[in-house]
Amino acid sequence: MAGEKKQGLQLLGFWVSPFGQRCRIALDEKGLSYEYLEQDLANKSELLLRANPVHKKIPVLLHDGRPVCESLIIVQYLDEAFPAMPALLPAGDPYARAQARFWADYVDKKLYDCGTRLWKLKGDGHAQARTEMVEILRTLEGALGEGRFFGGEAFGFVDVALVPFTSWFLAYEWFGDLSVEKECPRLAAWAKRCAERPSVAKNLYPPEKVYESICGMKKRLGIE
Amino acid sequence: MSEAEAVRVIGLWASPFVIRVLIALKLKGVKYELVEEVVGKKSELLLRSNPVHKKIPVLLHHGKPISESLIIVQYIDEVWSSDAPAFLHADPYTRAVQRFWAQYVDDKGTDDGGKDQAAEQLSAALQLLEEAFVKLSQGKHYFGGDSVGYLDIALVSYVGWVKAVEKIAGVTLLDKAKVPNLVAWADRLCTHPAVVDAIPDADKFVEFSVTYGSFSKPIINGPK
């Protein structure tokens, strides 16, 4: 019915998008029920275009019909609108929160773009992407330190921001001819640890499927 | 340690990202020391404080570094929460909207598409921001309503730069006919005591771009 706003939580996403997966993991970590609406990005729906007119991208969270866009903004929104435990950003510690935001932002700035160059480019471009990827993964491992998770003992904001990309590690390894286990053993161990969490196991696709989907993208773009 | 020594900002007067940190500190009445970088030469202190990105601004609070301007502004808001009205709204949904537009501003502001494209893109972005202002201000003076908020800080930091682009490209971006609310907002906010000293004259920005060649690169990337 026109004008009637749908109540509750809905998430507009795309199955393989790590950005959408961040939101799904956060929703599950918070124990929130929601309706998932898979979007056709080749043929964008009225709902998506109306909910995110500026960027026309997924993910979009709708809460009682009101849209929130940008995955990390959605995750922070869920953390603040549903403050019952667990807190994804460490409560009451502005410095720790700033550090968490910094590393989530680092993932946003560096990882997806570098990964894309790894499977798109050849020659020097590819070699540079490979070098950068190793550096990025090592930097993230440095940030992880000796902790079980990026925030220490508890699974939190940075873990949510990064964990969807662990399904892309295999693709990075195959396209980049590198080994995450060898370059960053602690990061590889963290990935395995996260995979044991129900929220992560439920929402990530097997790495082989991700690799397949990238191969599909390459074909469509006419890249060898 | 003196009061001012407890809070230091590593930066450069011409960077809009540094300007927003200074405005945030001034709004909270926090005394600070500005450690000016030399364009073309990154200091030891900067490299030590922000080894990941090697960029300004960096806030040093009792020696602990915080990087990325919007993350710094949120940190300032949380640490000095009892001083001055909060930058981010109390309501999670409004916060999400403020964060969305601040991110949008940065996406557009750092789009290095060359002089002509820059003017065109800025014009379109300002149109969207004009509409956002009408919605968010609810008839009041600022994006934050009655008080200067997160989005006001994020956007006003570019005003000196926008005025410089107007001079260099010979265009009117802050056009009373097209974006009347933004023009009124900019005029009002630029005379605010916390802002007036943080944003030099447009001519200074023009001079800076003439001295250092490329218009935006030295500012965006910080000193090389």
HADDOCK unambig.tbl for C-alpha pairs under 7 A between the chains (distance, minus, plus):
assign (segid A and resid 68 and name CA) (segid B and resid 96 and name CA) 6.61 0.50 0.50
assign (segid A and resid 69 and name CA) (segid B and resid 100 and name CA) 6.99 0.50 0.50
assign (segid A and resid 73 and name CA) (segid B and resid 96 and name CA) 6.07 0.50 0.50
assign (segid A and resid 73 and name CA) (segid B and resid 99 and name CA) 6.90 0.50 0.50
assign (segid A and resid 77 and name CA) (segid B and resid 92 and name CA) 5.96 0.50 0.50
assign (segid A and resid 77 and name CA) (segid B and resid 93 and name CA) 6.90 0.50 0.50
assign (segid A and resid 77 and name CA) (segid B and resid 96 and name CA) 6.11 0.50 0.50
assign (segid A and resid 80 and name CA) (segid B and resid 92 and name CA) 5.86 0.50 0.50
assign (segid A and resid 81 and name CA) (segid B and resid 92 and name CA) 5.60 0.50 0.50
assign (segid A and resid 94 and name CA) (segid B and resid 75 and name CA) 5.82 0.50 0.50
assign (segid A and resid 94 and name CA) (segid B and resid 78 and name CA) 6.05 0.50 0.50
assign (segid A and resid 94 and name CA) (segid B and resid 79 and name CA) 6.32 0.50 0.50
assign (segid A and resid 98 and name CA) (segid B and resid 66 and name CA) 6.88 0.50 0.50
assign (segid A and resid 98 and name CA) (segid B and resid 71 and name CA) 6.02 0.50 0.50
assign (segid A and resid 98 and name CA) (segid B and resid 75 and name CA) 6.17 0.50 0.50
assign (segid A and resid 101 and name CA) (segid B and resid 71 and name CA) 6.74 0.50 0.50
